[in-house]
């Protein structure tokens, strides 16, 4: 018979594997010599066997066996062949078919006519071991995280202290990490620029390679560097020494998210960022020529001809100014609604206050009645059962009144004068915004658009559509904004016929 010697060491189980590949091969060669087995080929690989189709060398061995070029396998232990039910089933099936005539391990021999139960049990134990190992590793990692330890290889800027099983600062690289955060927090340096600066200052990987902007970007978003570990969607306070402060980290996140980009700009164009090309969907940018500002399509997709047409800033402002007409309500209409709601609110408040006052007065009277009944009871003028009946009725009424007061507090009108004033301010805000946009400087115009407009689409120097921010989007959808007669019809004391 011809045998294949197969040795495997799990790449995910370094340090826990009892025998290395070399030890496995030497041990099994000696066993083969002792038993007189003819080994025609030696296979070895460093791969995990917990998943099927993960071991190319194992697949090659199976192929040789299926072709009849070998009859048996020599391996240190059965779990070296497989730790998953798919590969175990494959080996067992080839054995039952007589294709594999013998499997020799350091512990025992497996033959095709043996009881399949033994093979199944040992294969199942190998599979269960890997499942239990995974659970134990995950549980151990979680426990370590909860205690403030980091269970993985140290991040850039730190090194593993294998003696104390902790991580400590990498003195050389940690200063470059801090430098990266400080540079980016100013908003004046791109990721590429920071990568180049740090490389020039000596920031290298352990292999002497440059850290490019993608790696810098990952570092700048990692809370680990101010002392908080983010693992599997959860945050854990760490015991490691922070490289940066939380304030510096927050500043960097503001820059990343566009909240603090204080970069130098030669020209400020107030309408840039609010208009897009209708044909290609690209943003419109701006340019200054001969003292005038023009807006045009960026042609980011390289397929649009609109970038050849320039929209003068005066016309662009006029187009955007027209939006205010679509969200303005008639001022008389706003005032009328405000006065009517104010009057209704006052009436509602008066009604609830009156009801609550009457109920509280009744509670006071009941309390006085209860005291009088107790005096009568002490004087012995009535039987005790009569007094108790009257007291019970008063107690029940007291509970009912308190319950009604609770309900009234829930039903009490929530609209206050302050709320009405705020609502009125919202409806009048388009007038103020329009005035600021027309009369204000470029920065004022930009601020108005930031508050009002999400996007306006432009084609052939005309505005085809626009989308507003809330609450202006709601105001724009309301029809008949200036129909005062329609409003008065339901509110006048003597409404006229239509």
Secondary structure by P-SEA (a helix, b strand, c coil): cbbbbbbbbbccccccccccaaaaaaaaaaaaaaacccccbbbbbbcccccccccaaaaaaaaaaaacccccccccccccccccaaaaaaaaaaaaaccccccccccccccccccaaaaaaaaaaaaaaaaaaaaaaaaaaaaaaaaccccccccccccccccccccccaaaaaaaaaaaaaaaaaccccaaaaaaaaaaacccccccccccaaaaaaaaaccccccccccccbbbbbcccccccaaaaaaaaaaaacccccccccccccccccbbbccccbbbbbbbcccbbbbbbcccccccccccccccaaaaaaaaaaccccccccaaaaaaaaaaaaaaaaaaaaaaaaaaaaaaaaaaaaaaaaaaaaaaaaaccccaaaaaaaaaaaaaaaaaaaaaaaaaaaacccccaaaaaaaaaaaaaaaaaaaaaacccaaaaaaaaaacccbbbbcccccccccccaaaaaaaaccccccccccccccccccccc
